[in-house]
Amino acid sequence: MLALQAGGEGMQGIELSRGFYTDIVRPWLRDVAPDLRYSASLTTYGSELLGFDDETSRDHNWGPRVHIIVTRAQFDALARQLVDEFSKIAPASYRGEPMGWRNRPHPPANGVEAAGALEHGLEFHTLEALLGGHFAIRSAEGLDPLQWLGFAEQKLLAFTSAPVFHDDDGRLRHAQDRLVYYPDDVWLYKIACQWRRIAEEQAFVGRAGQVGDDLGSRVIAARLARDVMRMGFLLERRYAPYSKWFGSGFARLPIAASLSPHLQRALLSSEWTERQDALAAAYLELARHQNAIGVARFEPIVGPYHERPFTTINADAAVAAAHAAISDAAIKRLPIVGALDQVSDLTPLLQDARLSQRMMRQLHE
């Protein structure tokens, strides 16, 4: 039995897993497989990848764990044997945290290129299998625009945020670097589509309020607030996390300081006129930031919606400016509909990478 460590109270998951690798897994691998070249990381899912884990996070899918990434040949020759051997000597706890999977909602993925055991936190994977599970690809090289549009942002964020404890051949870090953010033309396309979303509904906050549908006005305002926040992530070139941490992630963006007061006012106001004006002020902040970073500049104009008394921004001009800035002819020919996260927030769709890719191709081809 390997030696136990103390001091896990208050520790976040990445620090705990890094220590688990450094203190337990690395010296053990050095003894039992001294010639093994590998990467060590935490590459799947969990609040700890974003630094948002707390005491509540500890009730499931949390604890000391590490993923060892090897080639297919190494996996076939050693992975399952090493998982079995580690089961015999793994400690019952590490730094006060029990080993194994709490409540086990997502047990280790055992398959052709993945191997792990429920009783401890050590798993073996190939990089190709990890990319396949996250994105339905085998390599991060040579990706086409539709593949990019079919990637869920929350998965891109998780993969590129994964801590790397060890990386013998640099393949893991290279894959992270390739996926760290969208290519420029894909990014511009998403900006155009995000402005299109705002354009479609911005007048409805006032129209619903005008006919006495305050609840409907509030619902539309909340949808538009989320669209503004997503545009904030885009303009800061950051991937957005899934809904649980969407607001927490947004609060970390530099642009949040200027947008948040307007969004708070829009969501808390009891008057539809104030609600729509607050959102319009947020749109204007987005436009100013977009112009300040020198991307798809346009002249923002806030005013009534045609002859109707609903405050809006000239979002169609923003759409046109972003679309005009796209250089790639194939992307420019795409309908201004959107990427995966812009057309659906359905969890099963975002989680199933193959379904995500299939839907994007059907939508755009």
N, C-alpha and C positions, 0 to 999 in steps of 0.2 A: 504494500500500500504506500502511495506517495505521501510525502509530508503535507499536512494541512497548513493553510495560512489564515491569519486573523485580520479583522479590520474591514469588513465589507459594508458596515452600516453607513448609509448615506452615499455610497459610491454609485456612480452612474455606470450603465452597462458596458460602454466601450472600455472604460478604465478597468472594470472587472475582467472583461474578456482579454484585454491586453495582458493583464497580470497572469491570467490563467495560461495564456500561451507562453509567456516569458518564463514563468516559474515551473510550470508542469509539463506542457506539451513539448516545448522546444528541447529541453534537456532529454526528455524521453525519446523523441525522434532521433536525436543525435546518437543515442545509445543503440537503438534498435534498427535504425535505417540511416547510417551515417553518410551514405552516398546519395540520399534522396534530395533532389533539387525540387523546390516547391515554393508556393506563395501561401501566406497565412493571412486571413482576413475575417471579416464578418459581413458576408455579401448578400444576405437575403432580405430580411425585413425586420421591423421592430422600431419602436420609438427611439431607442438608444442611438440608431444611426443618425438621427437628426438632433440628438442632444436634448430631447424633450422627455425622456423617461424620468419618473419620480417614484415615490413609494407605491402609488397605485399600479404602476407598470409591472410591479413584481409579482402580481397574482397570476400571470400566464406568460408563456413565451418569452421568458427573461431569465438570465442567469449566466454563469460562466460557460462560454461556448466559443468555438473557433472553427473555421472552415479551412481545410488544407486543400490547395488547388494544385493538381498534378497533371501530367500529360496522360493521354489515353493509355499508352503502353504502361506507364507507371501505375495507373489506376488498376488495369487488368492484373498486373503482377502482384500488387501489394495492398491495395486499399482495404479490401474486406478482411484480409488477415490482420492488418494493423488495427482496424476497428475492434475486432475480436480480442486482440492482445491488450488494447487499452482498457477494455471492459474489465479485465482481470486485475488491473493495478490502479484504476482511477480512484481518487478519493471520494468519500461520500459527500463532502462539501468543500468549498474553497472560499476563504475569507468570510466565513460565516454564512455563505449562500449554498443551499443544497444543489447538488449536481442533478442533471436530468431535465426533463421538459415538464414545466408546471402546467397542469391541466391539459397539456398536450394537444392544443387545437391544431398545431402544425408540426407533426412529428418529422424527424429527419427524412429527407427524400431519398429512399433507397431505390436504385434503378440501375440501368446499364452504366451510367457515369456518375452515380451518386451513392454514397454509403455512409451510414451513421447508426447510432444505437440510442434507444430511448434513455438508457441509464446514465449517460454522460453526454457532454457537450461537444465531442469531437466528431467532425464529419469530413469526408473526402469527396471532392468534386473535380471534374475537369472544367476548364474555363469555357470550353465550347458548350457544355451542358448548362452552365450558369447563364451564359448569353442566350441559349435556347429557351430556358425557363422564363427569363425576364422579358425577352424581346422577340423570340422566335427567329433568331439568327444564330449562326455558328461563328461568325467573325464580325468585328466592328469595322472592318475595312470595306471600302467600296459600296457604301450604303446608298440606295437611291432615295429620291424625295418622298415617295409614298411609304417607304419603310420608316423614315423619320416621322412622318405624319401619323403613323400607326403606333408609335411608342407612347405609352402612358407616362406623363411627366412624373408621377409619383414613383414609378419604377426607375426612370432615368436618375431621379434625385437619390433614390436609395442606392443604386449601383455606384454612382459617381461619388457619393458621400461615404461609401464603405471604408472603414479604416484599414490600412494595409500594415500588418505587423511585420511582414517579411516578404521579400519578392526576389527570388534568386535570379530569374531570367528577365524580369521587368515586363512580362506579358500582361499581368493584371493591371499595373499602373498604365501601361500603354493603352489597354482597352478603355480604362476610365478616361484617359485623356482624349481618346477619339470620340467619346460620348459626352464630354463635359458640357457641351451646349450645342444648340442647333447650328447648322451651316447658315450663313447670312441670308441666303435667299429663302430658305425654309422659315427662318425667323421673321423676315419681312412679310411673308405670306401669312403667318400666324398673326402678326400685327394688323394686317389688312382685315383679316377675318374677325379679329376681336373688335375692331372699330365697327365692322358690319353688325355684330351682335348688339352693340350699343345703339347703332342707328335704327335697328328694327323696333326697339321697345322704348326709347327714351321719352317719346311724347305720350306714352300710355300712362305714365305716373299721373300726369295732369288730367288726361281724359277720364280715367277711372275715378279720380277724385272729384272731377267736375260733376259727374252724375250721382255722387253720393256713395260710391263704392270705396269706402276708406280702406277696408281690408284688402280689396284687390289692388288698390294703389300702393299699399304697404308691401304686398307680395312682389309686385313689379319692381318697386324701389330696392327691395332686398336682392332680387335677381341682378339688377343693374349695379348694385354695390359690389356684388361678387365679380361681375364683369370688369368693373374698375380695378378691383384688387388683382384679378388675373392679368390685366394690362400692366399693372405695376410690376408684377413678376417679369413679364415680357420685356418691358423697357429697362429693367435692371439686369436682364439676361440671367435670370435665376429660374430654375425649375420650381413649380408649385407642389407642395406636399398634398397628401390626401386630406379629406375634409376635416378630420379630427384635429389636425395641426395646421390647417390652412391659415387661420387667423394668427396663430403664433408665429408661423413662418413669415407672413406678411409684415408683422410688427418689426421684424428684423431688417426689412428693406430700408435703404436710405429714403426712398420716396414716400414711405409710410408716414413720416412726420408731417408732410404737407397734405396728404390725402385723408388721413384718419379723422381730423376734425370735421371735414365736410361729410364723410360717410357716417360718422356718429350723429351729426345733425340730421341727415336724411333719414336715418333709421329710427331716431327718437322723436322726430317732429310729429305733432298731431294734426298739422295742416298740410294739405297736399301742395300748396303753393310754396311753402318753405322747403318741403321735401324735394320738389323738382329743382328748385334754385340751388339747393345744397349739392345735388348730384351734378348739375351743370357746372358748378364751381370745381368739382372733382374732375370732370371731363377737361376743363380748361387747364387744370394742373397737369394732367396727362399730356395734353397738347404742348404745353410749354416745355415740359421735360423732354418730350420727343424732339422738339426743335432744338433744345439746348444740347442734346447729344449728337445732333447733326444727322438724324435719320429721318428720311421721308418728310421733310419739312413742308408745312402748309400753314396758311394764315387762319388761326382759329377764330371763329365768330360765334358768340353766344347771343341768342335772341329768340323771338317767338317762332313757333313751328308753322311756317307759312303764314296764313291769316289767323291761326288759332293761338290762344293765349297760353301756350305751353312752352316753357323755357328749355331749349335744346342747344346743342352745338352742331356745327356743320360737319357731322361725322362722315358724310359721303365724300367730302374733300379729303378727309384723313384716309379713308379707304383707297381713294384714287392715288394719293401720294405714295402710300406704302406699296401699292400694286405696281405703280410706275417705276419704283426703285428696284424691282426684282430684275435680275440679269438673266437668270436661267429660263430659257424659252419654255421648257417643259413645265416648270412651276408656274410660269406666267399664264399658261393655257388652262390651268386648273380653275374650276369654278370657285368663287370666293365663298366657300362653305365652311372650311375649317379642318383642323386636325382632330385627333381622337377625343381629347379632353374638351374640345370646343363644341362637339356635336353630341356628346353623351357623358353623363357622370355615373352611369350604371356600373356598380362595383364588379359584377361578374364579367362584364365586357372589358373593363380596365385591367382586371387580373388575368384574364386569359389572353396571352400574347398572340396566339395563333388566330383566335377569333378577332382580336383587334386588327391584326394585319389584313385579314380577309375582308373585314367590313370596310376598311379604308380603301382597299383596291376596288371593291364593288361601288363605293361611293364616288370615286374619282375616275374610274376607267370607263 
